[in-house]
Amino acid sequence: MRRLLVRLGLMVIAAAVLAPSRETSAHALLLDSIPKAGATEASPPRLVLRFNGRIEKRLSRVVMVGGPGAPSLTLDAPEASSADTLVYPLPVLAPGRWEARWRVLSVDGHFTEGRVRFTVREP
C-alpha cells in the first residue's frame, strides 16, 4: 500500500511539473480595436489592435481588405507600442466597408487570427 501511495504521489508531482502554466498556454485573444468592430466613422488615421497578452510583433501581420475595387493593403511594420498591442498607420481609406484581417503569434507559440469589420463613411 505504501508503494502505491508513493507512486501516486510521484505521478501527481510529475503532472504538476510537466503541465504548462496558464500564461504559456493562453492563445492571443483580441480585447479591443480602434476602430471598433461594427463602427462607422471617417477614415481612421491608424489601426490599433490590443490583445490579452504579449505577441510577437515581427511575426504578426494585418491585411486591410476593402469593398469591390478597393486594393488590399498589407500592414507589416507596426509603430512602437506595448507588447500586447499592434498599431499601424493607415492611408486614407475609401468610403465603404473595410475588414482588418489579423494573424498574430502569441507567447504560447500558436498563431491566432481574426477580423475587425468597420465602415468608412463619406467625408
Secondary structure as UniProt FT lines:
FT   HELIX           2..18
FT   TURN            22..25
FT   STRAND          30..34
FT   TURN            37..38
FT   STRAND          40..41
FT   STRAND          46..51
FT   STRAND          55..66
FT   TURN            68..69
FT   STRAND          73..75
FT   TURN            83..84
FT   STRAND          85..89
FT   STRAND          96..106
FT   TURN            107..108
FT   STRAND          111..120
//
